[in-house]
Amino acid sequence: MRLPERIKGIPPYIYAEMDKAIKKAKEKGLDIINIAHGDPDLEPPVEVVEELKNSLSEKDFHKYPSYWGIIGLREKIAEWMKKRFGVDLNPEEEIMVLIGVKEGITHLFLALCDKEDYVLIPDPAYPTYRTSAIFSESIPYSIPLLKENDFLPDLNSINIDVMNKSKVIILNYPNNPTSKRADKRFFKELVDFCHKWGIYIIHDNAYSEIYENEPAPSIFEIDGAKDIGVELHSFSKIYSMQGFRIGWVSGNKDILKSLSIIKTNTDSGVFVPVQKAAIRAIEIYDEFATRIRKIYKRRRKLVKGYLDRLGWKYYDSDSTIYIWTEMDEGKNDSMKMVSDLIDKKGVMIGPGAGYGKYGEGYLRFSVTQPDERIEEAMERFVDYLKGVV
């Protein structure tokens, strides 16, 4: 069988590669603790689950949904965006419901990019960005997120020839994997830069609601952002609704029209009871989100405490569900270390190299396990570093 070149160019998904090490460790009888995945262990709100159940008894619940999402949910999203960020969105033209942010990213690249357009992709980053560019047959161009730049891209360092060929930039703040959050000053720089070069902005804001102190901004708080960009939001992280597969994209109506052409020809929208459950989630946002943030704050402090004792350097952020950590001096092969840790201790953490070239030398710890499991994993990690059998 002869596979298309674009398929052959897709690297194996980061955690699929770890499956072999996990299988081997299980065969040895090891209890696996996964503090690598961004897969929340916390249950979704009870009210959301009840709404889902109740919606299954409504008339016509099984029929095809609206491609753009039911208007009640889009109106509820518009209200939330106004309250949370102070931005005005037309629910009819500027909001579309997605089968999760991951789907939205892939389809946005198909909607915006022609063959051999350049697209600006941060490195390190969520691997889906690069693979989505490859699927669209555009050319991914890495923009490094470096410690010395506080994990923000140096936009002015990009070659002029690349800029003249660039169609899209995708960014994500608060950031996965680094946990860095961007401020409005950076977003203003980004919007001005993209207006100058005629580049569309895709801002993946999936982690906007997980923070300890000051809320993270939306790119739409910057004048002119909606003229050239869209922003994605998720129900997965703050509401633990990752298996529901629902999110949304909002912003420029022409970009959304282009996206709708892709989506109407590739999917049939989100199951209506799931959309109604999402409405209920937004309605109880204030109470539920506050409680979830406290849990993640406690867990983040727990992991950082172990890293402090080890003397390991981490990026001291209060955002996302991750801790981005420099590997100890003399250790710079993250994939090898993670595989060895699974084999010897049954603990899985995220190898920085899995997120791109500039992620090498880092590890990503996730706080998506119960406190006692995180503590056990970190104890094993300490033992591993000490060479304790």
BATOR-443821 format. One record per residue: residue in one letter; x, y, z of N, C-alpha, C in turn. Coordinates in steps of 0.02 Angstrom, whole numbers, padded with zeros to 5 digits, always signed. Each point is the difference from the previous one (the first is absolute). Example, Ala and Ser with C-alpha at 12.3 -4.5 7.8 and 13.67 -1.06 7.14 Angstrom:
! BATOR-443821
A+00660-00284+00390-00045+00059+00000+00045+00060+00000S-00018+00053-00036+00042+00059+00003-00039+00055+00037
END
This chain:
! BATOR-443821
M+00043-00060+00000-00043+00060+00000+00044+00062+00000R-00014+00046-00045+00040+00061-00007-00036+00057+00035L+00028+00023+00055-00031+00054+00038+00016+00068-00029P-00046+00049+00007+00014+00068-00022+00061+00029+00036E+00037+00043-00034+00060+00029+00029-00016+00038+00065R-00058+00034+00002-00016+00039+00060-00011-00045+00061I-00024-00062-00012-00009-00047+00055+00067-00026+00023K+00043-00015-00047+00067-00026+00017+00041+00052+00038G-00017+00063-00009+00037+00053+00034-00023+00015+00070I-00054-00035+00023-00026+00011+00067+00039-00042+00050P+00032+00031+00050+00035-00040+00050-00049-00036+00045P+00019-00056+00031-00045-00035+00046-00020+00047+00057Y-00063-00005+00022-00023+00042+00055+00039-00017+00063I+00019+00051+00036+00047-00005+00056-00015-00057+00047Y-00063-00005+00023-00015-00050+00051-00013-00069-00029A-00013-00004-00065-00004-00065-00032+00067-00035+00004E+00054+00040-00004+00068-00028+00004+00016-00027+00070M-00034+00028+00050+00012-00022+00068-00035-00065+00017D-00049-00019-00043-00040-00060+00014+00042-00063+00008K+00052-00005-00041+00043-00059+00004+00033-00006+00068A+00026+00056+00026+00032+00000+00065-00051-00016+00055I-00061+00027-00006-00052-00013+00049-00019-00074+00000K-00009-00028-00060-00018-00071-00006+00053-00044+00034K+00063+00016-00012+00055-00039+00029+00000+00006+00076A-00013+00061+00025-00001+00011+00073-00057-00037+00032K-00058-00001-00032-00058-00036+00027+00014-00075+00003E+00034-00024-00052+00017-00072-00001+00046-00018+00059K+00039+00049+00023+00044-00011+00058-00038+00007+00066G-00065+00019-00005-00041+00006+00060+00002+00069+00031L+00027+00050-00034+00004+00068+00028-00069+00034-00003D-00014+00038+00051-00060+00042+00004+00017+00066-00035I-00033+00013-00056+00016+00059-00041-00037+00061+00027I+00037+00054+00011-00030+00065+00017+00016+00049-00056N-00052+00025-00031+00008+00045-00057-00008+00072+00022I+00056+00035+00006-00003+00073+00013+00030+00037-00060A-00019-00026-00059+00021+00030-00063-00059+00030-00038H-00055-00035-00002-00056+00021-00042-00039+00059+00029G-00027+00041-00045-00045+00053+00020-00072-00025+00000D-00012-00055+00035-00065-00034+00000-00028+00002+00071P-00039+00052+00017-00021+00010+00069-00034-00061+00031D+00021-00016+00062-00031-00055+00037-00064+00023+00035L-00007+00064+00011-00058+00027+00036-00063-00010-00041E-00055-00016+00033-00062-00014-00036-00033+00066-00021P-00038-00002-00056-00036+00059-00021-00054+00017+00051P-00027+00061-00003-00053+00019+00048-00059-00048-00002V-00027-00014+00058-00059-00044+00005-00057+00028-00041E-00007+00066+00002-00055+00033-00037+00006-00012-00075V+00062-00003-00025+00012-00012-00071-00021-00070-00019V+00019-00049+00041-00018-00069-00013-00075-00009+00002E-00033+00031+00049-00073-00005+00005-00034+00031-00062E+00026+00057-00023-00029+00031-00059+00008-00045-00061L+00057-00033-00005+00012-00046-00055-00052-00057+00002K-00010-00028+00059-00048-00055+00008-00071+00023-00018N-00019+00058+00026-00068+00025-00013-00011+00014-00074S+00051+00025-00033-00006+00018-00071-00011-00062-00043L+00022-00057+00024-00008-00062-00038-00073-00023-00003S-00042+00028+00042-00071-00019+00000-00043+00051-00038E+00031+00052-00027-00037+00051-00037-00016-00024-00071K-00052+00026-00028-00021-00018-00068+00054+00021-00050D+00014-00043-00048+00047+00014-00055+00072+00010+00023F+00016-00025+00060+00069+00009+00025+00052-00032-00046H-00021-00050-00038+00046-00040-00040+00015+00028-00069K-00034+00053-00019+00005+00025-00068+00064+00040-00012Y+00015+00010-00064+00059+00039-00017-00004+00070+00031P+00054+00023+00029+00000+00067+00029+00016+00053-00053S-00005+00063+00021+00022+00055-00043+00075-00004-00010Y+00023+00015-00061+00072-00001-00013+00037+00051+00042W-00029+00057+00012+00033+00053+00038-00009-00008+00075G-00044-00044+00021-00016-00007+00070-00068+00030+00015I-00035-00026+00049-00066+00027+00016+00006+00072+00023I-00048+00041-00019+00005+00071+00014+00001+00015+00075G-00035-00042+00039+00000+00011+00073+00070-00003+00030L+00040-00047-00024+00069-00005+00024+00042+00058-00025R-00008+00018-00062+00040+00056-00027-00017+00066+00035E-00063+00009+00017-00020+00060+00038+00030-00001+00070K+00001-00060+00031+00028-00006+00067+00076+00013-00002I+00033-00023-00052+00072+00013-00008+00013+00075-00009A-00042+00032-00040+00008+00073-00010-00007+00038+00066E-00049-00020+00041-00009+00032+00065+00061-00011+00044W+00026-00061+00000+00059-00015+00041+00061+00039-00023M+00011+00003-00065+00058+00038-00026-00005+00074+00018K-00061+00027-00001-00010+00070+00019+00015+00010+00074K-00025-00044+00042+00011+00006+00072+00074-00012+00018R+00030-00051-00030+00068-00020+00018+00053+00046-00029F-00007+00020-00063+00052+00038-00034-00022+00070-00022G-00064+00014+00005-00024+00065-00022-00003+00008-00075V-00006-00056-00037-00001+00003-00073-00070-00015-00026D-00018+00033-00054-00065-00010-00031+00006-00046-00060L-00041-00052-00001-00001-00048-00055-00071-00011-00023N-00009-00004-00064-00066-00016-00029-00007-00076-00002P-00046-00028+00039-00006-00073+00002-00021-00031-00066E-00030+00039-00044-00022-00027-00064+00059-00009-00048E+00049+00045+00001+00053+00000-00051+00070-00007+00028E+00009+00011+00065+00068+00004+00026+00015-00054+00052I-00043-00049+00007+00011-00056+00046-00021-00065-00034M+00044-00050+00004-00016-00066-00027+00020-00053+00051V-00044-00048+00011+00013-00055+00046+00044-00052-00035L+00048-00028+00036+00047-00048-00028-00006-00068+00035I+00024-00051-00034+00005-00067+00030+00068-00002+00037G+00009+00046+00045+00063+00007+00035+00048+00047-00037V+00045+00031+00037+00048+00047-00029+00046-00035-00050K+00019-00062+00013+00046-00035-00044-00029-00005-00071E-00064-00017-00005-00033-00002-00065+00001+00069-00033G-00015+00051+00040-00003+00068-00026+00066+00023-00029I+00055-00017+00033+00066+00020-00024+00014-00031-00068T-00011-00065-00006+00013-00035-00063-00042+00029-00057H-00063+00012+00013-00044+00026-00052+00014+00073-00016L+00023+00039+00048+00019+00069-00015+00058+00004-00048F+00049-00044+00008+00056-00001-00048-00024-00017-00070L-00046-00048-00005-00028-00017-00065-00040+00058-00029A-00032+00038+00043-00042+00055-00023+00040+00061-00021L+00060+00008+00026+00038+00063-00010+00061-00007-00045C+00027-00060-00006+00066-00007-00031-00004-00032-00070D+00037+00029-00045+00011-00031-00065+00064-00041+00002K+00007-00042-00049+00060-00042-00005+00062+00045-00004E+00048-00016+00044+00065+00033+00004-00002+00070+00030D-00058+00020+00029+00000+00059+00043+00044-00015+00060Y+00034+00050+00027+00037-00009+00062-00048+00013+00058V+00008-00040+00053-00038+00012+00061+00050+00001+00058L-00009+00047+00045+00047+00011+00055-00024-00040+00060I+00042-00047+00021-00018-00047+00053+00050+00007+00058P-00024+00012+00061+00046+00004+00057+00034-00067+00013D+00059+00004+00029+00038-00060+00018+00036+00015+00065P-00019-00038+00055-00044-00058+00003-00074+00019-00004A-00041-00050-00017-00072+00012-00006-00038-00066-00001Y-00064+00006+00009-00047-00055-00008+00011-00030-00069P+00016-00065-00006+00019-00029-00065-00052+00007-00055T-00063+00008+00018-00053+00006-00050+00010+00060-00046Y+00032+00053+00024+00011+00059-00043+00040-00019-00062R+00055-00033+00011+00044-00018-00057-00034-00051-00046T-00031-00051+00029-00031-00050-00042-00059+00029-00040S-00036+00048+00030-00055+00031-00036+00026+00040-00060A+00056+00032+00008+00031+00036-00056+00019-00048-00055I+00028-00057+00019+00020-00050-00050-00060-00028-00036F-00055-00013+00036-00060-00025-00032-00026+00049-00053S+00008+00065+00013-00024+00051-00046+00050+00012-00057E+00056-00036+00001+00053+00006-00050+00034+00068+00000S-00008+00036+00056+00039+00061+00009+00067-00017+00032I+00042+00049+00008+00068-00012+00023+00008+00028+00071P+00008-00044+00050+00009+00024+00069+00069+00030+00009Y+00001+00060+00029+00063+00035+00014+00004+00012+00075S+00050-00027+00032+00006+00003+00073+00023+00068+00024I-00035+00026+00050+00023+00060+00035+00015-00021+00072P+00063+00003+00020+00021-00026+00065-00032+00038+00058L-00020-00037+00051-00020+00028+00064+00056-00016+00049L+00041+00050+00014+00062-00010+00038-00005+00029+00070K+00036-00031+00045+00003+00024+00069+00022+00073+00003E+00050+00018-00040+00026+00069+00002-00050+00052-00025N-00052-00023-00037-00053+00045-00022-00064-00010+00041D+00008-00032+00057-00057-00014+00045-00054-00040-00036F+00021-00044-00045-00045-00045-00037-00052+00037-00041L+00019+00059-00024-00039+00037-00050+00038-00001-00066P-00034+00000-00057+00036+00000-00064+00030+00068-00014D+00060+00000-00029+00031+00062-00023-00023+00011-00072L-00054+00036-00008-00031+00008-00065+00045+00036-00050N+00040+00046+00025+00043+00040-00044+00061-00038-00024S+00011-00060+00026+00057-00040-00022-00015-00042-00061I-00064-00002-00020-00020-00043-00056+00023+00030-00066N+00029-00041-00042+00026+00021-00065-00054+00034-00042I+00017+00055-00034-00048+00037-00040-00029-00042-00056D+00042-00043-00031-00025-00043-00053-00054-00047+00026V+00009-00025+00062-00050-00043+00031-00064+00040+00013M+00007+00060+00025-00059+00041+00014-00041+00014-00062N+00034+00011-00057-00036+00013-00062-00040-00060-00025K+00018-00059+00024-00034-00061-00021-00048-00027+00053S-00002+00033+00058-00038-00027+00057-00074+00018-00003K-00041-00048+00016-00073+00009-00003-00032+00001+00069V+00027-00040+00047-00031-00010+00065+00054-00004+00054I-00016+00026+00059+00040-00014+00060-00048-00029+00051I+00022-00053+00033-00040-00029+00054+00040+00005+00065L-00032+00026+00052+00032+00006+00065-00050-00023+00054N+00027-00009+00060-00040-00029+00054+00025+00027+00067Y-00037+00048+00028+00017+00028+00066-00063+00008+00042P+00001-00027+00061+00051-00037+00035+00023-00061-00039N+00065-00014+00003+00032-00043-00049+00008-00072+00023N-00013-00044-00046+00017-00071+00006+00058-00012-00049P+00059-00021+00024+00013-00031+00065+00032+00044+00053T+00019+00062-00016+00044+00038+00045-00036+00030+00060S-00066+00006-00003-00044+00031+00050+00007+00076+00002K+00039+00029-00045+00007+00073-00005-00068+00032-00019R-00015+00057+00030-00058+00039-00019+00023+00065-00032A-00036+00023-00050+00017+00062-00034-00044+00056+00026D+00025+00062-00003-00039+00057+00022-00026+00038-00061K-00039+00052+00012-00030+00038-00054+00052+00037-00041R+00056+00018+00031+00053+00034-00037+00027-00044-00056F+00011-00065+00016+00023-00045-00051-00054-00010-00054F-00062-00008+00021-00053-00009-00049-00006+00060-00046K+00011+00060+00026-00001+00060-00042+00056-00003-00051E+00059-00021+00021+00057-00008-00046-00017-00051-00054L-00031-00055+00020-00018-00053-00047-00051+00025-00051V-00052+00033+00023-00052+00025-00045+00028+00051-00049D+00041+00046+00024+00031+00050-00045+00044-00034-00052F+00039-00049+00023+00045-00037-00044-00039-00035-00055C-00055-00033+00018-00038-00038-00049-00039+00045-00048H-00022+00058+00024-00030+00048-00045+00051+00024-00052K+00060+00012+00023+00053+00024-00045+00015-00050-00056W+00001-00064+00017+00021-00051-00048-00059-00037-00032G-00061+00016+00020-00058-00033-00030-00006-00073+00020I+00010-00014+00064+00000-00069+00025-00061-00011+00045Y-00033-00057-00009-00055-00018+00043+00027-00026+00067I-00036+00015+00054+00018-00025+00067-00049-00054+00022I+00027-00056+00021-00040-00050+00036+00027-00001+00071H-00042+00020+00048+00022-00002+00070-00037-00055+00037D+00037-00050+00021-00027-00057+00037+00000+00019+00075N-00059+00017+00026-00006+00024+00068-00032-00053+00045A+00019-00063-00011-00031-00056+00036+00012+00001+00075Y+00053+00034+00023+00018+00000+00071-00016+00066+00035S-00041+00041-00031-00012+00067+00027-00029+00001+00070E-00036-00053+00019-00036+00001+00064+00036-00035+00057I+00060-00023-00012+00038-00033+00054+00058+00046+00020Y-00010+00033+00056+00048+00048+00026-00012+00006+00075E+00048+00033+00034-00007+00009+00072-00019+00071+00019N+00028+00048-00035-00009+00070+00020-00038+00040-00053E+00036+00035-00042-00032+00043-00050-00022-00041-00060P-00061+00010-00025-00023-00037-00059+00041+00015-00062A+00009-00049-00043+00035+00009-00063-00045+00038-00049P+00029+00040-00045-00040+00038-00048-00020-00039-00061S-00046+00028-00038-00018-00023-00067+00034+00045-00050I+00017-00027-00057+00030+00042-00052-00049+00053-00025F-00065-00013+00009-00050+00047-00023-00005+00063+00043E+00037+00001+00055+00004+00061+00039+00045+00052-00033I+00031-00019-00056+00043+00045-00038-00038+00024-00061D-00001+00066-00011-00033+00028-00059+00031-00029-00064G-00043-00020-00046+00024-00025-00064+00010-00075-00003A-00002-00034+00058+00013-00072+00000-00053-00038-00038K-00062+00020+00009-00055-00036-00032+00000+00009-00076D+00033+00051-00024+00004+00011-00073+00041-00053-00035I+00047-00031+00036+00046-00047-00032+00007-00066+00038G-00041-00010+00052+00013-00059+00040-00061-00034+00029V+00013-00060+00026-00050-00038+00036+00033-00026+00064E-00043-00018+00048+00024-00027+00064-00041-00062+00016L+00035-00051+00025-00032-00063+00018-00004-00008+00075H-00056-00027+00023-00010-00015+00071-00026-00071+00008S+00011-00028+00059-00014-00070+00012-00042-00010+00063F-00041-00051+00000-00034-00023+00060+00039-00055+00035S+00055-00021-00031+00036-00060+00024+00036+00011+00066K+00036+00055+00007+00046+00007+00056-00034+00024+00064I-00035+00057-00003-00028+00028+00060-00062-00040+00023Y-00039-00028-00046-00060-00038+00018+00012-00076+00001S+00060-00023-00017+00014-00072-00005-00048-00034-00047M-00016+00031-00056-00046-00027-00050+00037-00024-00062Q+00062-00023+00009+00041-00017-00058-00030-00055-00043G-00033-00049+00031-00030-00054-00039-00064+00022-00035F-00029+00056+00019-00061+00025-00032+00015+00024-00071R+00062+00021-00012+00023+00028-00064-00042+00060-00021I+00012+00055+00035-00034+00062-00018+00043+00060+00020G+00000+00048-00045+00034+00064+00011-00031+00050-00046W+00033+00057-00009-00026+00048-00049+00057+00043-00027V-00015+00030-00058+00044+00049-00030-00041+00063-00012S+00031+00057+00013-00035+00063-00010+00047+00050-00034G-00029+00051-00029+00041+00052-00031-00023+00018-00070N+00048+00011-00044-00013+00027-00067-00051-00042-00038K-00053+00032-00022-00055-00036-00031+00019-00031-00067D+00047+00031-00036+00020-00028-00064+00042-00064+00010I+00041-00001+00052+00038-00060+00016-00049-00056+00019L-00050+00017+00041-00049-00050+00020-00041-00026-00059K-00016+00043-00048-00035-00023-00060+00042-00050-00038S+00065+00015-00006+00045-00047-00034+00004-00065+00038L+00004+00004+00066+00001-00060+00042-00064-00040-00009S-00057+00034-00006-00063-00035-00006-00003-00041-00065I+00034+00022-00052+00002-00039-00062+00034-00067+00012I+00055+00001+00038+00036-00061+00017-00044-00045+00043K-00029+00029+00052-00037-00040+00049-00065-00029-00028T-00035+00038-00041-00062-00027-00028+00013-00058-00047N+00062-00006-00024+00017-00055-00045+00039-00056+00034T+00014+00008+00065+00039-00051+00035-00032-00026+00064D-00042+00039+00032-00034-00024+00061-00071+00027+00002S-00037-00022+00049-00071+00019+00005-00016+00034+00066G+00051+00032+00031-00013+00038+00060+00003-00042+00063V-00011+00033+00056+00004-00031+00066-00070-00024+00022F-00002-00061+00027-00061-00030+00027-00037+00051+00044V-00064+00011-00014-00038+00053+00034+00000-00008+00076P-00011-00060+00029+00003-00005+00073+00067+00023+00029V+00055-00011-00036+00065+00024+00023+00001+00077-00001Q-00029+00030-00051-00003+00073-00002-00042+00028+00057K-00055-00034+00016-00041+00024+00056+00036-00008+00067A+00040-00053+00005+00041-00008+00060+00051+00057+00005A+00026+00022-00057+00048+00055-00001-00033+00066+00022I-00062+00009-00019-00037+00059+00023-00003+00000+00076R-00016-00058+00028-00004-00005+00073+00068+00014+00032A+00053-00023-00031+00067+00012+00027+00014+00075+00005I-00017+00036-00051+00012+00073+00001-00042+00033+00055E-00060-00025+00010-00044+00030+00050+00028-00008+00071I+00038-00052+00013+00027-00011+00067+00075+00014+00003Y+00025+00037-00050+00072+00012-00007+00032+00028+00063D-00028+00053+00028+00033+00036+00055+00015-00047+00059E-00050-00036+00022+00009-00044+00058+00047-00058-00015F-00011-00033-00057+00039-00060-00015+00073+00017-00015A+00012+00051-00040+00068+00018-00020+00042+00020+00061T-00030+00036+00046+00035+00021+00060+00025-00060+00039R-00043-00051+00007+00019-00060+00037+00056-00039-00036I-00005-00005-00066+00050-00038-00038+00068+00035+00003R+00000+00066-00003+00064+00037+00003+00036-00013+00066K-00037-00005+00054+00031-00013+00065+00034-00069+00001I-00032-00048-00030+00029-00068-00003+00065+00001-00040Y-00001+00031-00059+00060+00002-00041+00055+00041+00033K-00019+00052+00036+00050+00039+00036+00036-00043+00052R-00038-00039+00037+00029-00044+00051+00047-00052-00032R-00022-00029-00054+00041-00050-00033+00063+00031-00031R-00007+00059-00029+00058+00034-00029+00052+00013+00054K-00023+00022+00058+00045+00013+00056+00035-00064+00022L-00036-00056-00002+00028-00064+00020+00059-00020-00045V-00010+00004-00065+00053-00018-00048+00060+00048+00007K-00015+00064+00005+00054+00049+00006+00041-00010+00063G-00034-00023+00053+00036-00013+00063+00052-00054-00009Y-00017-00053-00035+00049-00054-00014+00057+00026-00043L-00016+00039-00051+00052+00026-00045+00046+00048+00037D-00028+00039+00046+00042+00045+00041+00049-00041+00042R-00024-00054+00029+00044-00042+00041+00056-00030-00041L-00015-00016-00063+00051-00029-00044+00047+00053-00029G-00020+00063+00006+00040+00053-00030-00010+00007-00075W-00054-00028-00026-00014+00005-00072-00035+00067-00014K+00016+00028-00058-00029+00065-00019-00063-00012-00041Y-00053+00035+00018-00062-00004-00037-00025+00070-00016Y-00044+00005-00050-00029+00064-00016-00056+00014+00050D+00008+00052+00040-00045+00012+00057-00063+00037-00022S-00046-00038-00027-00064+00026-00025-00057-00022+00045D-00054+00038+00000-00059-00020+00037-00056-00022-00047S+00017-00012-00063-00050-00015-00051+00009-00069-00030T-00052-00025-00031-00005-00066-00032+00002-00056+00052I+00002-00061-00024+00003-00059+00043+00069-00033-00005Y+00051+00040-00019+00067-00026-00011+00053+00038+00039I+00055-00034+00012+00061+00031+00025+00056-00017-00050W+00031+00050-00028+00051-00008-00052+00068+00007+00034T+00039-00054-00003+00059-00006+00043+00063-00014-00041E+00052+00037+00014+00065-00014-00030+00028-00065+00029M+00027-00042-00043+00033-00059+00025+00064+00019+00036D+00018-00040+00048+00059+00013+00039+00062+00003-00045E+00050+00037+00022+00061+00009-00039+00030-00068-00018G+00019-00007-00063+00029-00062-00023-00051-00048-00028K-00064+00016+00007-00053-00043-00027-00037+00040-00054N+00003-00024-00062-00033+00038-00053-00035-00044-00052D-00009-00064+00015-00038-00044-00045-00066-00017+00035S-00051+00041-00013-00063-00007+00038-00037-00065-00017M+00001-00020-00063-00035-00062-00019+00032-00060+00034K+00066-00001+00001+00035-00056+00032-00015-00002+00074M+00001+00059+00032-00012+00002+00072-00071-00022+00017V-00049+00024-00038-00069-00018+00014-00012-00075-00010S+00028-00028-00053-00007-00073-00012+00032-00040+00056D+00058+00024+00023+00035-00035+00054-00038+00005+00066L-00031+00058+00012-00040+00011+00060-00061-00046+00001I-00031-00009-00058-00057-00046-00005+00023-00071+00015D+00056-00019-00030+00025-00068+00006+00020-00016+00072K+00031+00048+00034+00027-00014+00067-00050+00016+00055K-00041+00051-00008-00043+00023+00054-00074+00002-00016G-00018-00013-00063-00071+00001-00018-00031+00069+00001V+00041+00052-00008-00025+00069+00000+00010+00030-00070M-00053+00031-00025+00003+00031-00066-00007+00075+00006I+00049+00036-00027-00003+00073-00005+00011+00019-00073G-00012+00062-00017+00003+00021-00069+00071+00019-00020P+00028-00033-00052+00066+00018-00025-00002+00064-00041G+00041+00048+00017+00000+00064-00035+00010-00006-00075A+00041-00049-00021+00014-00009-00071-00063-00019-00039G-00050-00026+00034-00062-00018-00034-00039+00060-00023Y+00018+00059+00024-00036+00062-00019+00039+00042-00049G+00058-00025-00022+00039+00036-00050+00074+00002+00017K+00039+00022-00048+00073+00005+00008+00020+00040+00061Y-00034+00056+00011+00019+00045+00054-00029-00022+00068G-00036-00055-00001-00023-00028+00063+00050-00048+00032E+00050-00019-00039+00051-00046+00027+00035+00032+00060G+00014-00041+00050+00030+00025+00062-00051+00019+00053Y-00064-00011-00016-00055+00016+00047-00044-00061+00010L-00038+00002+00055-00051-00050+00014-00065+00037+00017R-00057-00031-00017-00065+00030+00017-00036-00045+00050F-00010+00026+00060-00039-00035+00051-00072+00024-00003S-00047-00047+00005-00071+00018-00001-00030-00012+00069V-00049+00041+00018-00033-00007+00066-00070-00029-00008T-00006-00049-00043-00065-00030-00015-00008-00069+00031Q+00028-00009+00060-00010-00060+00039-00019+00022+00072P-00032-00044+00038-00014+00017+00070+00064+00017+00038D-00007+00040+00052+00059+00023+00038+00045-00057+00021E-00030-00053+00027+00041-00055+00026+00038-00036-00056R-00029-00003-00060+00035-00031-00056+00057+00045-00025I-00012+00065-00001+00054+00046-00018+00058-00006+00049E-00017-00002+00064+00051-00006+00052+00040-00065-00008E-00035-00055-00013+00033-00064-00010+00046+00003-00061A-00025+00030-00054+00040+00006-00061+00063+00041+00012M-00006+00054+00037+00058+00043+00013+00050-00035+00047E-00025-00039+00047+00045-00039+00043+00040-00050-00042R-00034-00032-00047+00035-00047-00044+00051+00036-00044F-00019+00060-00023+00045+00040-00041+00063+00017+00039V-00008+00019+00062+00058+00015+00043+00044-00062+00008D-00032-00057+00013+00038-00062+00006+00037-00017-00063Y-00032+00011-00057+00031-00014-00065+00064+00042-00008L-00005+00063+00017+00059+00044-00007+00056-00019+00048K-00019-00028+00057+00049-00022+00048+00028-00071-00015G-00032-00031-00050+00022-00068-00017-00025-00054+00047V-00056+00017+00036-00027-00049+00047-00039-00053-00038V+00014-00063+00013-00034-00056-00034-00068-00012+00033
END
